[in-house]
Amino acid sequence: MSSQFYFDHAASSPLHPEAARMMMDIYSGPAGNASSVHRFGRAARQHLNRARDTVSEAIGCLPSELVFTSGGTESDNMAITGAAKACRSRGKNHIITSGVEHHAVLDTCRSLEREGFRLTVLPVDQYGRVNPADVESAIGDDTALISIMYANNETGTVQPIVEIGDIARSRGVLFHVDAVQALGMLPIDLRTLPVDLMSFSAHKVNGPQGVGALYVARKTPFDPLLHGGSQERKRRAGTENVAGIAGFAKSIELSVNSIDIKKLFLDKLRLKWVESMRGIVGESCLAINGHDTQCVPHIINLSFIGMDTETLLMNLDMEGIAASSGSACTAGALETSHVLRAMGLPEERLSSAVRFSFGLGNTLEELENAAKKVETFLNRIRTNA
């Protein structure tokens, strides 16, 4: 069997064995709905309460401020739509976001724009960072919500969310942060961060797919998306995914407790991969897309000048190396990344970009072996060109 190299942790990370064990214990136990009052329901409720306490402690919020969801996309949709519609009834209908947000944010904002909200999409610099001064300039008397991500899912660039949050607070505007790629990689303490809503996803931190969370600060205006039950303090109706939520809590506990050690190791992996690729293709033919210091440790976006993304991904896959373009796939054709385009990068970098992301299970030896495979197929492509 050929070697397999999974370098696409930003898309989905492997389930941690301890999280899997936690989930299986619940799956194999007696059934129970956390809303039921009998002993089976109370047991499910205890699992849910323990998980809520664990997650809230890890991110520095009250258990009552945490809403469990089906993942990052739902959390983003809930935060933006729930806050924006609640603010509209108070006479505010303006939303501010940036051009490099995840589609779960951008598409939600555009959907609200079609419903009559005013939308401002801010530009970013060549590294993909928002200028806080642009945020301040965009705020008006009718501004309800600002939504800027913590760390970009394609480039790893970290945004100045403290500065932006301080501006939002000073102007009485709600601030939502998509922290899906930041959780477990950057310290998050919602007791000190000037943030009103923050979105999370389990499967980016070695938890299960289909589980997420949304932080909603006390007294934040918020209209629920789902109706029909009193779960999650009536903010999200529907029977909770108890086993998934318990696995999420375990994965966060493990991830947050090892954040410093993990950062050192992932920094080493990321820099090693860049060094290897630079040695293979040459200094002038490799470009890093994103900020070199204001970034999360596990993501690197590289342009292989003179190549094209589709050919690169196909050959990487043939060699057992999982990577990503970081862009949407429409009708079988890879579209240019909206993130890289918003950064104003030249076409030669837009059309040759590949995202690599590292995490649980990756090793330096593995990267060395994968780099040899990349060198082999790049030499083959060059010979045939």
N, C-alpha and C positions, 0 to 999 in steps of 0.2 A: 504494500500500500504506500502511495506517495505521501510525502510530508504535507501537513496542513498547518498553515500559519494564519491565525486569526488576528488581523490588525484593523478591526472595524468595531472597536468597543464603543465608539460614540454613537453607532447605530443601535447596538444592543450588546450588553455585556453578559458573560456567562453567569449562570445562577450559582451563587456561593453554596457549597455543600451544606453548611450549617443552616442557611436559609431554607434549602430544600428539605432538610430533616425536620425543621420546625413546621413546615407546611404539611409534610407527610403525616406527622403526628396528629395534626388536626383533621386532615382528609380521612385518615384511617380510624378516627375516633367516632363517637356517636354524632348523628346529625343534630343541628341546632340553629335556630334563627335568633340572632342577637336581639331581636325585638320581642321574642316570646318570653312570657313570665315564668314558665316552668324551669326545672333544673337544667334541662338541656339548653334552653335559651340563655339562662344565666351563665352557663359555662362558656357559651359563645361570646356573650357580652364581656366576660372576664378577659378572654383572649384579646378582644377588641380594645378594651380599656388599657391593658398592659401595653399593647402596640402603640396606642395613642400617646401614652406617657413616655415611651421610649423615643418615639419620633420627635415629639415636642421638646423633650429635654435636649436632644441632639442638635436642634436648630434654634433653641432659645425662645420658645413661645409657650403660651398657656395651652394645655390640652384642649380647652374649649375653642381655641382659635384655629384648630386644625380640621380640615374637611378631607376625608378620603375619597378618591375619585378612581376612574379607570385608567389614568395615565396623564402624561404631560399635556397632550392635546386637549383633553377635556378640562384640565386645570386652567390652561390658557383661555379657552373659550368661556369657561365659567367666570373667571376673574374679570375679563374685559367686558363681556356682555352683562354680567351681573352688576358690576360697578357702574358701567356707563348708563344702563337703563334706570338704575336707582338714582343716579345724578340728574338724569333728564327730567325727572319729576320735580327736581329742585332748580330747574332752569338752566342747567349746564349740558351742552351737547357737543363739546369739542374734545377730540382724542388726539394725542401726540404719540407717535412711535418712530422707529427708524427703518431705513431701507434694508437693513441686514438681519431683521428678525426672522425667526422660524415662521413657516407658512401658517402654523396654528395661530400665531399672533396677527400676521399681516392679513390673512384671508378673513379672520374674524373682524378686524378693523374695517376692511373694505366692505364686508357684509353690512356692518352697522352704517357705513357711509351711504350705502344704497337705501337704508331705512331713514336717512335724513340727518345723520350725525355729520359734523364737519371733521375732516381728517387731515392732519399734517404729518407727512412722512419726512423725517429729517435726513439730511445727507450725512455721510461719514467720511473720515479721511482715508488715506491710502492704506492704512492698517486696519480699517474697519471700526474705528472708534468714533463715538458721538462726542461732539464738543458741548459741554454743559452750557456754554453761553448761547448756543443755538436753541437749546431747550428753553432757557429763560426767555429768549426773544419770541419764541413761538407761543408762550402762554398768554391767554387772553382772559377776560372776565368770564367767558363761557366755557373755559377749559375744565373738563370733568376728570380726565385720566391721562396719565403718561405711562406708556408701557415700553420699557427698555430691558433687554436681556442682560443677565450677569456675564455669561461667557458664551461666545458664538459656537454653534454646533459644527460649523464647517472649518473655521480658522482657529478656534480656540481663543481668540482675542477677548480680553476682559474689559468690560465697560466701567466708566467711573460712576458707579451707582450711588456711592455715598454723596458725591457732589450733586448729582442729579436729584437724589432724594431730599437733600437739604433745600434745594431750590423749590421742589414740589411742596415741601412742608411750609416754607416761608410764604408761598402763594396760595395755600389752602387747596392744593390739587392732590388727588389720590395718585399713588405711585405703585404700579405693578411691575414685578421683575420675574421673568422666566429664568429660573435657576436650575433647569434640568441638567445642563452640563457642568454646573458649578458644584452641585451637591456631592459631598465626599471628596472633592478636589480642592475647594477653597473653604476657609472657615466661615460659617454662617451663624450669626448670633442676632436673632430678630429682636432681642431686648435693646440693642444699640443701633441696628441698621434703620435708617429712615425710610421704611418700606411698609406699605399697607396691605399688599397682596403679593404672594410669592408662590410660584408653581414648581412642582417636583415630579419626578418619575422614578419608579422602582427599578426598571430594567437597565438603567444607566449606571446603577451602583450595585450590580450583582444581585439584584432582587428579581422577582418574577415579572413577566410581561403582563400588561393589562391592569396595573395598579399604579396609583399616583396619589398626590396630596396637594391641597391648596391651603396656604396660610391666609386667613382673613382676620386682620387685626380687629380688636374690639371696637365697636362703634363705627366700623366702616360701612357706608351705605351699600347694600347688596341685595339684589333680587335673584332668587334661585332660578336655574334653568329647568330643573326637573321638579315635578309636582306629583303627589300621590302617596306620600308617606312622611313620617316625622323623623326619619333617620338624619344623622349628622346635624342635629339641632334645626331641622327643617330647611337646611341649606342644600341638601342633595337627597332627594327621595330615592328609595331602592334598597333592597337587602344588601348588606355589606359583604364584600368578599373577604370573609374572616381569615381564611388560610393565606390568601395572597397578601393581605395587610400584615399578618404576623410575619410572613417572609420578608416583606418590605422593612419592617421594623428591625428584624435581625440583621439584614444587609446594611441598613443605615448605622446601626450600632457598631458593627465591625468596621465599616468604612470610615466613620468619623473618628473612631478611636485610633485608627492607624494613619490618619491624614498626613502627618509630618513625615513618617517613614516612607509612605507611599509616594509622596511628592518627590523626595530625593531619588527614589528608584525610577519613577516615570520620567523625571527630567533626564536621567542618565540614558534611558531607552530612547527618548525622543532625540536627544543630541547625537547619540550613537547612530541612529537611522539617518539623520541629516548628513552627518559626516560620511557615512558609507555611500549614500546616494551622490554626494558631491564628488567623492573619489571616483565613482563609476562614470558619471556623465560630464564632470568638469564644472569648475566654478561658474563659468559664463552661461552654462546651459541649465542651471538649477536655480530656482527662485522660491523663497519662502513667502507665502501669502498669509499675512497677519502680523501681529505685533510680536517682536522677539523677546520681550520681557514681560509685558502686560498680557499674560496668557495662562491658560490652564496647562498642567504638565503633560496631559495625555494625548493632546491633539496636535498634529502638524499637517499643514496643507502645502504641498509642493507642486510647482510647475516644472515640467520637463520640457524645456524650450526646444521646439523642432519636432516634438512628438504630438500625438493627439490623445485625448483622455480615453476615448473608446478603445483604441488599440492597446493602450497601457492597461486598462482594466481587464480586457479580454486575456492578455498575456499573463497578467498577474494571477488571474483566476486559473488559467491552464497550469500554472506552476504551484497551485494550491495556496496562493496568497490572497486573503480577503482584504480588500480596501474599498474605497468609495469615491464617487465623484462629488458627493455632497449635494447633488442637484436632483431635481425631479426627473422621472423617466416618463415621457409622453409619446405614445404611439411608437414605442420601440426605439426612439431616438433620444440621445442624451441632450438635454437643454443646457445652455450656459448657466452657470450658477448666478442667481440673482444677488447673492452676497458679494461675490468677487466683482460682478458688474457694478454694484453700488460703490465699491471701493475704487472704481475708475481704472482698473488694471488694463494694460494693453491686450489686444486680441491673442497674441502669442502665449500669454500667461493664462487667459481665460480658457483657451481651447486645449490646454495641456495639463490642467490641474487635477491632482489626486489627493484625497484626504486619507491619512493613516492615523489610526488611534489605538492606543495600547492600554493594557490593564491586566487583570487577574490571569495568571498562567503564562504570560509572556516572559521571556528571558533574554539576556544579552546573547547567549549562544544561538538562540532561535533567530534573532535578528541577523547575526552573522551568516547563518545558513541561508536565510531568505535573501540577503543581499547578493550572495553568490548566484542565486537563481535569477535575480533581476539583471545582474551583469551579463549572464548568459543570453537571456532573451533580447536584451538591448543590443548586444553585439550582433545577434542574428538579424534583428530588424535593420540595423545600420548596414550590414553586409548586403541585404536584399534590396535596400533602398536605391 
